[in-house]
Amino acid sequence: MKGSTTARISALTATLFAAIAGVNAQPKYLLVCSMDTDSILRFDAATGSFVDAFVPSGSGGLSSPHGFVFGPDGNLYVASRITQSIMRYDGETGDFIDEFASGGPLNLPNGIAFGPDGNLYVASSRSDSVLRYDGQTGAFIDEFVPPGSGGLSVPVPLYFGSDGHLYVGGGVLSGSIKRYNGTTGAYMGDFTVGAVVPSPTDFVWAADGNLYVSAWDADSIMRFNGVTGEFVDIFVTSGSGGLDGPRGLRFGPDGNLYVCEWPRSGRVLRFDGFTGEFIDNFIEGGGGLSWPAYLMFSNEPATAWPEVFRIFRGLLLSGGLPDLFVSDESRLVVQTDVFAPSNEPPVQIEVEGTSQTENPSELRFRFEGMASRAFIERRILLYNYVTQSYEELHTGFAATSDEMIEIVVTANASRFVEPGTGQVKSLLTWKAAAFSFFTGWNVGIDQTIWRITP
C-alpha cells in the first residue's frame, strides 16, 4: 500500500482504543501449546488458573505441538512436529477429528495459518520453505515459498498481515521477519530493518500499530514500526523478570503482553503493555505446562476474506477476486455505467465473505482503493441481517491514490452477520459530485476484508 490517507471511522460511541483493548470482548481462555507434554492446555484468561487439557497428551498422535490456529470451520489445527503433520481437533470439545494434512516436503512444521484463498500454509522448518495445502481436503498443493527464498532458513511462525501478504520469521540464521507476496509467494524483502533480531521465534502486531518480536537468543522483546518495519526499541529488556528464551507472545484483553518462556520452566510471563516492565508470572507450571511454545486467547480476531464480488453497476475493466485479497496496487478496476439512471451511483459493487462467528463482539471492515478523478463520492454500506437492508456507515470523497478506510463496529455487531451461515456483505458505491461534469471515470479496489472478533 502506498496510500496517502488513512481514515478510521467508528460506528459507535465507544472509543477505538477501548475496542482494541478488548473491553467489549473478554476472552474466557488462554490456550498454550505444551510441547514437552504433547498437549494443548487451557487456562483462565483473567486469572491464569489451569482449567483443563483442551487437547490431552498425545491425542490422535499429537507429538511436540509447534503452532496452532482456529480454521474457517471453527476447528483447531495444530502443527505436530514429530509426526510431520497437521492435526485437526473439534473447536468446542478438543476431541481429535483427523490428521488433516501431511505429505509433500513437509519436515518439522513450525507454524500454520489459513490464507486469503482459504488454503492452509505451513512453515516447514527443515526444508526452509512454506508449503500450501488445500483448506478443504488437506491435500498438498505446492511449495508456496520455495526453499531458501530470500534467505529463509528454519522458518518459524507465519501470519498473513492485514495487507494480505505473508510474514514469516526468517529463522535463527536470518535475524529478520521476511515478507512474501500473499498471492504469488514471491519474496518482497526483509520487513524488519534497522536491527538484527537474534533468533526471532514469534511476532505479533499490537493495538499501537507496532510489531513486537520475540528475540530468543537475546531474552528480550523487540519493537518495530508495524507499517515500515523500522526498528523502534527494545520493548522488554534482556532477562526482565528472569525471562529466558521468549517464544510465543500475544497482547491480552488487559492490554498487557504475555510471553511464553520456552525452556522447561513452564512459565507465561506478563509485561506492561505500555512500558514493557515485568508484572508477574501469569502462569507458572500449571497443569503440567512444560516447554510452552505458543499461545493465543480464545477470542482472537479472524479475517473473513472476500469470496464473491458482484458488479451491479459498472463495467469490469481488469482484475478479479484475488486482487481484493492483498494491498499491493493490483486492483479490481471498474468503469462507470454510462446508462445508469441519474439518481443511481454508476458504480456499485457488492463483496461477500464468511465470518467464523455469528455473534462477534467487534467487526471491522477494511477497504483500500481509489478513483481516477477527484470529486467522486464514495459510500460504504454493510448488510444488516436484522432489517434485511444495507446500512450506510461511511461516505466521503474518494482519493485519486490508494487510501485505506476502516469501519469499526463494537456494539450489536452481530446484525452484520447472517445467522446460520456467517455470511457478511458490503456494498461499495461511487458517484460524481453534483458539481462535477466528469464522465468515463473509473475506480480501483485494492483490498476488502473483514476482521471479526468473537
C-alpha positions as CSV (number, residue, x, y, z in Angstrom):
1,M,0.0,0.0,0.0
2,K,1.3,3.5,-0.8
3,G,-1.9,5.4,0.2
4,S,-1.8,9.0,1.2
5,T,-4.7,8.9,3.5
6,T,-5.8,6.6,6.4
7,A,-9.3,7.1,7.9
8,R,-10.7,5.1,10.8
9,I,-14.4,5.6,11.3
10,S,-16.0,4.3,14.5
11,A,-19.7,3.4,14.0
12,L,-20.3,3.7,17.8
13,T,-19.7,5.9,20.8
14,A,-17.1,3.5,22.3
15,T,-13.5,4.7,21.6
16,L,-11.3,2.8,19.2
17,F,-8.7,2.2,21.9
18,A,-11.3,0.6,24.2
19,A,-12.4,-1.7,21.3
20,I,-8.8,-2.7,20.6
21,A,-8.1,-3.3,24.3
22,G,-11.0,-5.7,24.4
23,V,-13.3,-4.2,26.9
24,N,-16.2,-5.4,24.8
25,A,-14.9,-8.9,24.4
26,Q,-13.3,-10.5,27.4
27,P,-11.9,-13.9,26.4
28,K,-12.6,-16.9,28.6
29,Y,-9.5,-18.9,27.9
30,L,-5.8,-18.7,27.2
31,L,-4.6,-21.7,25.2
32,V,-1.0,-22.7,25.3
33,C,1.0,-25.3,23.3
34,S,2.8,-27.5,25.8
35,M,5.5,-29.0,23.6
36,D,7.0,-31.3,26.2
37,T,3.7,-32.9,27.2
38,D,2.3,-33.1,23.7
39,S,-0.9,-31.3,24.6
40,I,-2.8,-28.0,24.3
41,L,-3.6,-26.7,27.8
42,R,-6.3,-24.2,28.7
43,F,-6.1,-21.5,31.4
44,D,-8.4,-18.9,32.7
45,A,-7.8,-15.8,30.7
46,A,-8.4,-13.5,33.7
47,T,-6.5,-15.3,36.5
48,G,-4.1,-17.7,34.8
49,S,-5.6,-20.6,36.7
50,F,-5.4,-24.0,35.0
51,V,-8.7,-25.1,33.5
52,D,-8.0,-28.3,31.6
53,A,-6.1,-30.1,28.9
54,F,-8.2,-29.0,25.9
55,V,-6.3,-31.4,23.7
56,P,-5.0,-34.2,26.0
57,S,-1.5,-35.5,25.8
58,G,-0.8,-37.4,22.6
59,S,-4.4,-37.2,21.4
60,G,-4.6,-38.5,17.8
61,G,-0.8,-39.0,17.9
62,L,0.0,-35.3,18.6
63,S,3.7,-35.0,19.3
64,S,5.6,-31.8,20.0
65,P,2.9,-29.2,19.1
66,H,4.5,-26.2,17.4
67,G,1.8,-23.7,16.4
68,F,-2.0,-23.7,16.2
69,V,-4.8,-21.8,14.6
70,F,-8.6,-22.0,14.5
71,G,-9.7,-22.6,11.0
72,P,-12.6,-21.3,8.9
73,D,-14.7,-24.3,10.1
74,G,-14.2,-23.3,13.7
75,N,-11.9,-26.3,14.5
76,L,-8.4,-26.2,15.9
77,Y,-5.5,-27.1,13.7
78,V,-2.2,-28.0,15.4
79,A,1.3,-28.5,13.9
80,S,2.6,-31.8,15.1
81,R,6.4,-31.7,14.6
82,I,7.4,-35.3,15.3
83,T,4.6,-36.8,13.2
84,Q,5.3,-34.3,10.4
85,S,1.6,-33.5,10.1
86,I,-1.2,-31.1,10.9
87,M,-3.8,-32.4,13.3
88,R,-7.4,-31.2,13.5
89,Y,-9.5,-31.1,16.7
90,D,-13.0,-30.1,17.5
91,G,-13.1,-26.4,18.2
92,E,-15.6,-26.8,21.0
93,T,-14.6,-30.0,22.7
94,G,-11.0,-30.5,21.8
95,D,-11.8,-34.1,20.6
96,F,-9.5,-35.5,17.8
97,I,-11.0,-35.4,14.3
98,D,-8.3,-36.4,12.0
99,E,-4.8,-35.9,10.6
100,F,-5.7,-33.1,8.3
101,A,-2.5,-32.6,6.3
102,S,0.8,-34.2,5.7
103,G,3.0,-35.2,2.8
104,G,4.9,-33.1,0.3
105,P,8.3,-32.0,1.5
106,L,6.9,-31.2,5.0
107,N,9.7,-31.5,7.6
108,L,9.2,-30.2,11.1
109,P,6.2,-28.0,10.8
110,N,6.7,-24.9,12.9
111,G,3.7,-22.5,12.4
112,I,0.5,-22.6,10.4
113,A,-2.0,-20.1,9.1
114,F,-5.0,-20.0,6.7
115,G,-4.6,-17.7,3.8
116,P,-6.9,-15.4,1.8
117,D,-7.6,-18.2,-0.6
118,G,-8.9,-20.5,2.2
119,N,-5.9,-22.8,2.0
120,L,-3.5,-23.8,4.8
121,Y,0.0,-22.5,4.9
122,V,2.7,-24.3,6.9
123,A,6.3,-23.3,7.8
124,S,8.4,-26.3,7.1
125,S,11.5,-25.7,9.2
126,R,13.9,-28.3,7.9
127,S,13.1,-27.7,4.3
128,D,13.4,-23.9,4.7
129,S,10.1,-23.4,2.9
130,V,6.4,-22.6,3.2
131,L,4.0,-25.3,2.0
132,R,0.4,-24.9,0.9
133,Y,-2.3,-27.4,1.5
134,D,-5.9,-27.5,0.3
135,G,-8.0,-25.8,3.0
136,Q,-10.9,-28.2,2.5
137,T,-9.2,-31.6,1.9
138,G,-5.7,-31.2,3.3
139,A,-4.2,-32.3,0.1
140,F,-0.7,-31.0,-0.7
141,I,-0.8,-28.2,-3.4
142,D,2.7,-26.8,-3.7
143,E,5.7,-25.1,-2.2
144,F,4.3,-21.6,-1.9
145,V,7.6,-20.1,-0.8
146,P,10.4,-22.2,-2.3
147,P,13.3,-23.4,-0.1
148,G,15.6,-20.6,0.9
149,S,13.7,-17.9,-0.9
150,G,15.0,-14.5,0.3
151,G,17.4,-16.3,2.7
152,L,14.6,-18.2,4.5
153,S,16.2,-20.6,6.9
154,V,14.5,-22.7,9.6
155,P,11.2,-20.7,9.3
156,V,9.2,-20.2,12.5
157,P,5.6,-18.8,12.8
158,L,3.9,-17.2,9.9
159,Y,1.0,-14.9,9.7
160,F,-0.9,-13.1,6.9
161,G,-0.9,-9.4,7.6
162,S,-3.8,-7.0,7.2
163,D,-2.3,-6.1,3.8
164,G,-2.8,-9.7,2.7
165,H,0.9,-10.5,2.4
166,L,2.6,-13.4,4.2
167,Y,5.1,-12.6,7.0
168,V,7.5,-15.3,8.1
169,G,10.0,-15.5,10.9
170,G,13.2,-16.0,8.9
171,G,14.7,-18.4,11.4
172,V,17.8,-18.3,13.7
173,L,20.2,-17.6,10.9
174,S,18.3,-14.7,9.2
175,G,17.6,-12.4,12.1
176,S,14.6,-10.9,10.5
177,I,10.9,-11.1,9.7
178,K,10.5,-11.7,5.9
179,R,7.6,-10.7,3.7
180,Y,6.3,-12.6,0.7
181,N,3.5,-11.7,-1.7
182,G,0.3,-13.1,-0.4
183,T,-0.8,-14.2,-3.9
184,T,2.3,-15.4,-5.6
185,G,4.7,-16.3,-2.7
186,A,7.4,-14.1,-4.3
187,Y,10.0,-12.7,-1.8
188,M,9.3,-8.9,-1.2
189,G,12.2,-8.2,1.1
190,D,13.0,-8.3,4.8
191,F,10.2,-6.5,6.6
192,T,12.1,-5.8,9.8
193,V,15.1,-3.4,9.3
194,G,17.4,-1.3,11.4
195,A,18.3,-4.1,13.8
196,V,19.1,-7.8,13.7
197,V,16.7,-10.0,15.7
198,P,18.7,-12.7,17.5
199,S,16.6,-15.8,16.6
200,P,13.0,-14.4,16.0
201,T,10.6,-17.0,17.4
202,D,7.2,-15.3,17.2
203,F,5.8,-11.9,16.4
204,V,2.5,-10.0,16.7
205,W,1.0,-6.7,15.6
206,A,-0.4,-4.7,18.5
207,A,-3.1,-2.0,19.0
208,D,-0.5,0.7,18.7
209,G,0.3,-0.4,15.2
210,N,3.8,-1.7,16.0
211,L,5.2,-5.2,15.5
212,Y,6.6,-7.0,18.6
213,V,9.1,-9.8,18.0
214,S,10.5,-12.4,20.4
215,A,14.3,-12.4,20.3
216,W,15.0,-15.8,21.7
217,D,18.8,-15.6,21.8
218,A,18.7,-12.1,23.4
219,D,16.0,-13.0,26.0
220,S,14.1,-9.8,25.0
221,I,11.2,-8.5,23.0
222,M,12.0,-6.0,20.2
223,R,9.6,-3.5,18.8
224,F,9.4,-2.4,15.1
225,N,7.2,0.0,13.2
226,G,4.2,-2.1,12.0
227,V,4.0,-0.3,8.7
228,T,7.6,0.5,7.7
229,G,9.4,-2.3,9.6
230,E,11.9,0.2,11.0
231,F,13.4,-0.7,14.4
232,V,11.9,1.3,17.3
233,D,13.4,-0.1,20.5
234,I,13.9,-3.0,22.9
235,F,10.4,-3.2,24.5
236,V,11.2,-5.8,27.1
237,T,14.8,-5.7,28.1
238,S,17.0,-8.7,28.3
239,G,16.2,-11.0,31.2
240,S,13.4,-8.8,32.6
241,G,11.5,-10.9,35.2
242,G,14.0,-13.6,34.6
243,L,12.9,-14.1,31.0
244,D,15.0,-16.9,29.5
245,G,14.1,-17.9,25.9
246,P,11.0,-16.0,24.8
247,R,8.8,-17.8,22.3
248,G,5.1,-17.2,21.7
249,L,3.7,-13.8,22.5
250,R,0.3,-12.1,22.5
251,F,-1.3,-9.0,23.8
252,G,-4.2,-9.8,26.2
253,P,-7.6,-8.2,26.9
254,D,-6.0,-6.1,29.6
255,G,-3.6,-4.5,27.0
256,N,-0.6,-6.3,28.6
257,L,1.9,-8.5,26.8
258,Y,2.0,-12.3,27.5
259,V,5.2,-14.2,26.6
260,C,5.9,-18.0,26.7
261,E,9.3,-18.9,28.2
262,W,10.5,-21.8,26.1
263,P,12.8,-23.7,28.5
264,R,11.2,-26.2,30.9
265,S,10.2,-23.6,33.4
266,G,6.6,-23.8,32.2
267,R,6.1,-20.0,32.6
268,V,4.0,-17.5,30.8
269,L,5.2,-14.0,31.9
270,R,3.2,-10.8,31.8
271,F,4.6,-7.4,30.9
272,D,3.1,-4.0,31.0
273,G,1.7,-3.3,27.5
274,F,2.8,0.4,27.6
275,T,6.1,0.3,29.4
276,G,7.3,-3.3,28.8
277,E,8.0,-3.6,32.6
278,F,7.7,-7.0,34.1
279,I,4.4,-7.6,36.0
280,D,4.3,-11.2,37.1
281,N,4.4,-14.9,36.2
282,F,0.9,-15.2,34.9
283,I,1.2,-19.0,34.5
284,E,3.9,-21.0,36.3
285,G,3.8,-24.7,35.5
286,G,0.0,-25.0,35.9
287,G,-1.5,-28.2,34.5
288,G,2.0,-29.7,33.9
289,L,2.9,-27.0,31.4
290,S,6.4,-27.6,30.1
291,W,8.2,-26.0,27.2
292,P,5.3,-23.6,26.3
293,A,5.8,-22.8,22.6
294,Y,2.9,-20.7,21.5
295,L,-0.3,-19.2,23.0
296,M,-3.5,-17.5,21.9
297,F,-6.6,-16.1,23.6
298,S,-9.9,-17.7,22.8
299,N,-11.4,-14.6,21.2
300,E,-8.6,-13.6,18.8
301,P,-10.0,-11.9,15.7
302,A,-10.1,-13.8,12.4
303,T,-10.1,-12.5,8.9
304,A,-13.0,-13.0,6.6
305,W,-11.6,-12.8,3.1
306,P,-13.8,-11.9,0.1
307,E,-15.3,-14.9,-1.6
308,V,-17.6,-13.4,-4.2
309,F,-17.9,-9.9,-5.8
310,R,-20.8,-8.7,-7.9
311,I,-20.9,-5.6,-10.1
312,F,-24.5,-4.2,-10.0
313,R,-23.5,-1.1,-11.9
314,G,-20.3,-0.5,-14.0
315,L,-18.1,-2.3,-16.5
316,L,-15.2,-4.5,-15.4
317,L,-12.0,-3.3,-17.0
318,S,-9.5,-5.5,-15.3
319,G,-8.7,-7.6,-12.3
320,G,-10.6,-10.3,-10.4
321,L,-11.3,-11.7,-6.9
322,P,-7.6,-12.3,-5.9
323,D,-7.0,-8.6,-6.4
324,L,-9.2,-7.9,-3.4
325,F,-7.1,-10.0,-1.0
326,V,-3.8,-8.1,-1.0
327,S,-2.8,-4.5,-0.5
328,D,-0.4,-4.5,-3.5
329,E,-1.7,-2.0,-6.1
330,S,-3.0,-4.8,-8.2
331,R,-6.6,-3.7,-8.4
332,L,-10.1,-4.6,-9.5
333,V,-10.9,-1.8,-11.9
334,V,-14.5,-0.9,-12.8
335,Q,-15.6,1.9,-15.2
336,T,-18.8,3.8,-14.8
337,D,-22.1,2.6,-16.2
338,V,-23.0,5.5,-18.6
339,F,-26.5,4.2,-18.9
340,A,-27.2,4.3,-15.2
341,P,-30.2,6.4,-14.1
342,S,-29.1,9.8,-12.9
343,N,-30.4,9.1,-9.4
344,E,-28.2,5.9,-9.0
345,P,-24.5,5.6,-8.5
346,P,-23.0,4.5,-11.8
347,V,-20.6,2.1,-10.0
348,Q,-22.0,-0.3,-7.5
349,I,-20.0,-3.4,-6.3
350,E,-21.1,-5.9,-3.7
351,V,-18.5,-8.1,-1.8
352,E,-19.3,-11.2,0.2
353,G,-17.4,-13.3,2.7
354,T,-18.0,-15.6,5.7
355,S,-17.4,-15.0,9.4
356,Q,-16.2,-17.7,11.7
357,T,-18.5,-16.4,14.4
358,E,-22.2,-15.4,14.3
359,N,-22.1,-13.3,17.4
360,P,-19.0,-11.1,17.2
361,S,-18.1,-8.6,19.8
362,E,-16.3,-6.5,17.2
363,L,-16.5,-6.3,13.4
364,R,-14.1,-4.3,11.3
365,F,-14.4,-3.7,7.5
366,R,-11.3,-2.6,5.7
367,F,-11.4,-1.0,2.3
368,E,-8.5,0.2,0.2
369,G,-8.9,1.8,-3.2
370,M,-9.0,5.0,-5.3
371,A,-10.9,6.8,-8.1
372,S,-9.4,8.1,-11.4
373,R,-10.8,11.6,-10.9
374,A,-11.4,13.9,-8.0
375,F,-14.9,14.8,-6.6
376,I,-16.2,11.2,-6.7
377,E,-18.4,10.5,-3.8
378,R,-17.8,7.0,-2.2
379,R,-20.2,5.2,0.1
380,I,-19.6,2.1,2.1
381,L,-22.6,0.1,3.4
382,L,-22.8,-3.2,5.4
383,Y,-25.7,-5.5,5.1
384,N,-27.9,-5.6,8.2
385,Y,-29.5,-9.0,8.5
386,V,-32.0,-7.8,11.1
387,T,-33.5,-5.1,8.9
388,Q,-32.8,-7.0,5.7
389,S,-31.3,-3.9,4.2
390,Y,-27.9,-2.2,3.7
391,E,-26.8,0.3,6.4
392,E,-24.6,3.2,5.4
393,L,-21.5,3.5,7.7
394,H,-19.2,5.8,5.6
395,T,-19.5,8.4,3.0
396,G,-16.8,10.7,1.6
397,F,-14.8,11.8,-1.5
398,A,-12.6,9.1,-2.9
399,A,-8.9,9.9,-3.2
400,T,-7.1,9.7,-6.5
401,S,-4.4,7.4,-5.0
402,D,-4.9,4.4,-2.7
403,E,-6.4,5.3,0.7
404,M,-7.5,2.9,3.5
405,I,-10.8,3.2,5.2
406,E,-11.5,1.0,8.3
407,I,-15.0,0.9,9.8
408,V,-15.2,-0.3,13.4
409,V,-18.4,-1.7,14.9
410,T,-18.3,-2.6,18.6
411,A,-22.0,-2.6,19.6
412,N,-24.5,-5.1,18.2
413,A,-22.0,-6.2,15.6
414,S,-24.0,-9.4,15.1
415,R,-26.5,-7.5,13.0
416,F,-24.0,-7.6,10.2
417,V,-23.6,-11.4,10.3
418,E,-26.2,-13.8,8.9
419,P,-27.4,-16.3,11.5
420,G,-26.8,-19.9,10.4
421,T,-24.3,-19.2,7.6
422,G,-22.0,-16.5,8.9
423,Q,-22.4,-14.5,5.7
424,V,-21.1,-10.9,5.6
425,K,-21.7,-8.5,2.8
426,S,-20.6,-4.9,1.9
427,L,-21.9,-2.6,-0.8
428,L,-19.5,0.0,-2.3
429,T,-20.8,2.8,-4.5
430,W,-19.3,5.7,-6.3
431,K,-21.0,8.7,-7.9
432,A,-19.7,12.0,-9.3
433,A,-20.5,15.0,-7.2
434,A,-23.4,17.2,-8.3
435,F,-21.0,20.0,-9.4
436,S,-18.7,17.6,-11.3
437,F,-19.1,17.2,-15.1
438,F,-16.6,14.3,-15.5
439,T,-17.7,11.2,-17.4
440,G,-16.0,8.0,-18.2
441,W,-14.1,7.8,-14.9
442,N,-13.3,4.5,-13.1
443,V,-12.5,3.2,-9.6
444,G,-9.8,0.7,-8.4
445,I,-10.2,-1.5,-5.4
446,D,-7.0,-2.9,-3.9
447,Q,-8.4,-4.7,-0.9
448,T,-11.6,-5.5,1.0
449,I,-11.5,-7.7,4.2
450,W,-13.4,-8.1,7.4
451,R,-11.6,-8.6,10.8
452,I,-14.1,-10.2,13.2
453,T,-13.6,-10.8,16.9
454,P,-15.7,-13.4,18.7
